[in-house]
Amino acid sequence: MFRMLRLSVSLLFLTAAGRAYAQTADTLYLKFPEAEKLFLQNNLSLLSARYNIDINKAYKQQAAYWNNPVLSTDQNIYDGKFFRHRTVDGQQYGQVYIALQQLILTAGKRNKLIKLADDNVLTAGQQFDELLRNLRFVLATGFNSLDQLWQTNKVYNNEIEAMQKMVSGMDEQLKVGNISQKDNVRVKSLLYSLQSDQADLLRQLADVQKELKVMLNTSDSTFIVPQASPLPPADGLILQTLIDSAKSNRPDFNLARTNLVAQQHNLLYQKALVTPDVTVGAEYDRASSYIPNYYGLSISLPLPVFNRNKGNITAAKYGIKQAETGVQQVQYQVEQDIAAAYSKWLIASNMNNASTGELGNQYDQLMQNMITSYKQRQVSLIEFIDFFDAYKDSGIKQLQQKANLRNAAAELNYTTGTTIINLQ
């Protein structure tokens, strides 16, 4: 019995420490919209991903530039004397050759490269939107988990506080012989069980706190307290409307379609590469041609005899087929995701409508009555413990159902790629 009492006292200090931490840390009270605002401002993954858009915009700018002209020269170094470039006794010495050449892309290659760069910018933006969609869902479910754990901790605090008062009273009753030692130990065991469960819950709470603080990029000493509000009504949701919304707004579906367009643009570019580019130049030659000062025009282009880019063209065609398959796969995935999320929302919504606050209020009143009745020996210890367990399970399950409803709303928003239900 002494060991049982010692463990109970230890867990009592653990519970008190948990409360003290929440009170002494830099407490941050957050509604979900406020948490989302902090997330958008501070999340390092988002800040890093935004640079990828700017990088691809810079590549697009680079694709629009013309190729630089090429200047080349050739001069004699030694013709009996070093660097002789003058006329001696009527004889001109020193040969000079200068050429300026410009590569001209044919078959619209430059515009096709710009289109491919546009596709990359669009892809980077959609990849950012997809990352944002995923992280928002993680934030929403994490916030819901934190709220559920925080509210569950309040249930444990209330029960433990009631049981501690009861244990203190029973110790006095045990001294005067009004109750048996067995009943006294049994109630203390129930208190120990509650404190042990709360310790496990506090460890879960610490893990969720850690994940949210990383997402919001807050300081280590911050303790986040969720302030969740009831969800607004969301009646009249239609499955097909949700699917249509997802096809318009989901970044992964848009990304698959952008990939298809990019593959089509790539095929056009690969076909354009068959047409040879032209290099045009102006030349000046002194003292090495049939006249002393020679001015000429140069035009050069590769002859597409051995390499007509057939391999890359074939690969681009297969790339289009692969991208078309990818669009079909994502479309099927979207439809299944929406159907599953819609079903979960209906289940959670029906369960939430079935459970009312009256049940919780009745249990709270009955709990006080049961404690009073047990002290007055009107109910047995077994009846009291059974009701106590039912009271705890009822409170925890109601909080779980509220979390399920909020998670179902978050999943609807996630699967449709837009805000169907505002999380408060």
Buried (B, 14 or more C-beta within 10 A) or exposed (E): EEEEBEBBEEBBEBBEEBEEEBEEBEEBEBBBEEBBEBBBEEBEBBEEBBEBBEEBBEBBEEBEEEEEEEEEEEEBEEEEEEEBBEEEEEEEBBBBBBBBBBBBBEBBBBBBBBBBBBBBBBBBBBBBBBBBBBBBBBBBBBBBBBBBBBBBBEBBBBBBEBBBEBBEBBBEBBEEEEBEEEBBBBBBBBBBBBBBBBBEBBEBBEEBBEBBBEBBBBEEEBBBBBBBEEBEEEEEBEBEEBBEBBBEBBBBBBBBBBBBBBBBBBBBBBBBBBBEBBBBBBBBBBBEBEEEEBEEEEEEEEEEEEEEBEEBBEEBBEBBEEBBEBBEEBBEBBBEBBBEBBEBBEEBBEBBEEBEEEEBEEBEEBBEEBBEBBBEEEBEBEEBBEBBEEBBEBBBEBBEBBBBBBBBBBBBBBBBBBEBBEBB
